[in-house]
Amino acid sequence: MFLLSGFLIGLVGSLHCIGMCGPIVIAISSVDQKPSVLILQRVLYHFGKALTYALMGAVFGLLGNHIKLSGMQQAASIGIGAVIVIWILLPVAVKSKFSNLSLVNRYNARVKSTLSKVLRSGKTRPYFVIGLVNGFLPCGLVYAGLAGAVATGEPLQGFFYMFLFGVGTMPALFIFSFTPALRKYLPKLNTRKLIPALSLVLGIIFILRGLNLGIPFVSPKFEDTTKTEQITQPDCCH
């Protein structure tokens, strides 16, 4: 059930994706192509992006696995939720200082440069590769999803969590890319408040999960893996 929340986060936040990735989808649009070809191009692009998210989810799921094995899953869930909530409530001036760090700027410049080169690759654009690279673009919605991947506590679950997240972002972009009449609204689309609101809800959910209240799907009981290992460990024979 928790894995499906990745899909829901992507689906709810997909309007933000239109604002961020809509221009890229328009840029890679082919003209005078059959509908079947256009659909295949979009599928390859979105699958590439979802695969990047999934691989990042596996890495963060592995991090969550180490946290779970250390018996700190409950504290980590509360900590992640608290960090998300605090970040959302921080003044914009403080957040801008983080985004202007040289390391962040170098990363952003490298990803955008790579994406620009791929977009200029000619008529036969590698749509799958464009999606792969686009998945690395900085995005607050993706960061919220990766927090969920940590909470899965398993690399494989983190992989599928973020893959479903990527799939959740697809419907809105598909509709946008095949409905030119909607493109005139792109400059007016303001999603700056959507991601903070969604992230705030997600942060509160993480805190509730960490409180171990025994509420199904919202705050389930954590298993103490350290105690389980002690119980299952056989006694030494003398």
C-alpha positions in Angstrom: 0.0 0.0 0.0 2.8 2.4 0.9 4.4 1.8 -2.6 1.2 3.2 -4.2 1.7 6.4 -2.4 4.7 7.0 -4.7 2.3 6.9 -7.7 -0.2 9.2 -5.9 2.6 11.7 -5.1 3.6 11.8 -8.8 0.0 12.0 -9.9 -1.0 14.8 -7.6 2.2 16.7 -8.3 2.0 16.2 -12.1 0.7 19.8 -12.6 4.1 20.9 -11.3 5.7 18.6 -13.9 3.8 20.4 -16.7 5.3 23.7 -15.5 8.8 22.2 -15.2 9.0 19.6 -18.0 6.2 20.9 -20.4 8.7 23.1 -22.4 11.0 20.0 -22.8 8.1 17.9 -24.0 7.2 20.6 -26.6 10.9 20.9 -27.6 11.1 17.2 -28.4 7.8 17.0 -30.2 8.0 15.8 -33.8 6.0 17.3 -36.5 4.0 15.4 -39.2 4.3 12.1 -37.4 1.7 9.4 -37.1 -0.1 9.2 -33.7 1.4 5.8 -33.0 4.9 7.2 -33.5 4.2 10.2 -31.3 2.9 7.9 -28.6 6.0 5.7 -28.8 8.2 8.7 -28.5 6.4 9.9 -25.4 6.5 6.4 -23.9 10.3 6.2 -24.4 10.8 9.6 -22.9 8.7 8.9 -19.8 10.1 5.4 -19.3 13.6 6.9 -19.4 12.7 9.5 -16.8 10.9 6.9 -14.6 13.9 4.6 -14.8 16.2 7.4 -13.5 13.8 8.0 -10.7 13.7 4.2 -10.0 17.5 3.9 -9.8 17.7 6.8 -7.5 15.0 5.2 -5.4 17.0 2.0 -5.1 20.0 4.0 -3.8 17.8 5.8 -1.2 16.1 2.6 -0.4 19.5 1.1 0.4 20.1 4.0 2.7 16.8 3.3 4.4 17.8 -0.4 4.7 20.9 0.6 6.7 18.8 2.8 8.9 16.3 0.0 9.5 19.0 -2.5 10.4 20.5 -0.1 12.8 17.1 0.1 14.7 16.8 3.8 13.9 13.9 3.5 11.4 11.4 5.2 13.8 13.7 8.1 14.6 14.7 8.5 11.0 11.1 8.7 9.9 10.4 11.5 12.4 13.7 13.2 11.4 13.0 13.1 7.7 9.5 14.5 8.3 10.8 17.2 10.6 13.4 18.3 8.0 10.7 18.5 5.3 8.4 20.5 7.4 11.2 22.9 8.6 12.4 23.3 5.0 8.9 24.3 3.8 8.5 26.8 6.6 12.0 28.4 6.1 12.0 31.9 4.6 12.7 32.1 0.9 15.8 34.1 1.5 17.3 31.3 3.6 16.4 28.7 1.0 18.0 30.7 -1.8 21.4 30.6 0.0 21.3 26.8 -0.2 20.3 26.8 -3.9 23.2 29.2 -4.7 25.9 27.0 -3.3 28.7 26.4 -5.8 28.3 22.6 -5.6 24.6 22.9 -6.4 25.2 25.3 -9.2 27.8 23.1 -10.8 25.5 20.1 -10.7 22.6 22.0 -12.2 24.9 23.4 -15.0 26.2 19.9 -15.8 22.7 18.3 -16.1 21.3 21.2 -18.1 24.4 21.2 -20.4 24.0 17.4 -21.0 20.3 17.8 -21.7 20.9 20.6 -24.1 23.4 18.5 -26.1 21.0 15.6 -26.3 18.1 17.9 -27.4 20.3 19.2 -30.2 21.1 15.6 -31.4 19.1 16.1 -34.7 15.9 14.8 -36.1 16.3 11.2 -34.7 16.4 12.3 -31.1 17.1 9.6 -28.5 13.9 10.1 -26.6 14.7 7.4 -24.0 18.1 9.1 -23.3 16.4 12.5 -23.0 14.1 11.1 -20.4 17.1 9.5 -18.5 18.9 12.8 -18.4 15.8 14.8 -17.6 15.3 12.6 -14.5 18.4 14.2 -12.9 17.1 17.8 -13.1 16.6 19.3 -9.7 13.0 19.1 -8.6 11.4 19.5 -5.2 8.7 17.0 -6.1 11.4 14.4 -6.8 13.1 15.1 -3.5 9.8 14.5 -1.7 9.5 11.2 -3.5 13.0 10.2 -2.6 12.2 10.8 1.1 9.5 8.1 0.6 12.0 5.8 -1.0 14.1 6.0 2.2 11.1 5.1 4.2 10.6 1.9 2.2 13.7 0.5 3.9 14.6 -1.7 0.9 16.5 -1.1 -2.3 14.0 -3.1 -4.4 11.0 -1.4 -2.8 12.7 2.0 -3.2 13.2 1.2 -6.9 9.5 0.4 -7.5 8.4 3.3 -5.3 10.1 5.8 -7.5 9.2 4.0 -10.7 5.6 4.3 -9.7 6.3 7.9 -8.8 7.5 8.5 -12.4 4.5 6.7 -13.9 2.2 8.9 -11.8 3.7 12.0 -13.5 2.9 10.6 -17.0 -0.9 11.2 -17.5 -0.9 15.0 -17.1 2.2 15.3 -19.4 0.6 13.0 -22.0 -2.6 15.0 -22.1 -0.6 18.2 -22.3 1.6 17.0 -25.1 -1.3 15.8 -27.2 -3.5 18.8 -26.6 -1.9 21.9 -28.3 -4.8 24.1 -27.2 -3.6 23.7 -23.6 -0.1 25.0 -24.3 -1.2 28.6 -24.3 -1.9 28.2 -20.6 1.7 27.1 -19.8 3.0 30.6 -19.0 0.0 31.1 -16.7 0.5 27.8 -14.8 1.7 28.6 -11.3 2.6 25.5 -9.3 4.9 27.2 -6.8 2.4 26.6 -4.0 1.5 23.0 -5.0 4.9 21.4 -4.2 5.3 23.0 -0.7 1.7 22.0 0.2 2.3 18.4 -1.0 5.7 18.3 0.7 4.2 19.6 4.0 1.6 16.8 4.0 4.2 14.2 3.2 6.4 15.5 6.1 3.5 15.3 8.5 2.9 11.7 7.3 6.5 10.8 8.0 6.3 12.2 11.5 3.1 10.2 12.1 4.7 7.0 10.8 7.7 7.6 13.2 5.4 8.1 16.2 4.5 4.4 16.0 0.8 4.9 16.8 -0.4 1.6 15.3 -2.7 3.3 12.8 -2.9 1.2 9.6 -1.2 2.8 6.5 -0.7 6.1 8.4 1.3 5.2 11.5 1.9 1.4 11.5 4.0 -0.3 14.1 7.6 -0.6 13.3 9.3 -4.0 13.7 12.3 -4.0 16.0 14.8 -5.8 13.7 17.5 -5.9 16.4 15.2 -7.9 18.7 14.1 -10.1 15.9 17.7 -11.0 15.1 18.4 -11.8 18.8 15.3 -14.1 18.9 16.1 -16.0 15.7 19.8 -16.3 16.5 20.4 -19.9 17.7 22.0 -20.5 21.1 25.6 -21.6 21.1 26.2 -25.2 22.1 28.9 -26.0 24.7 
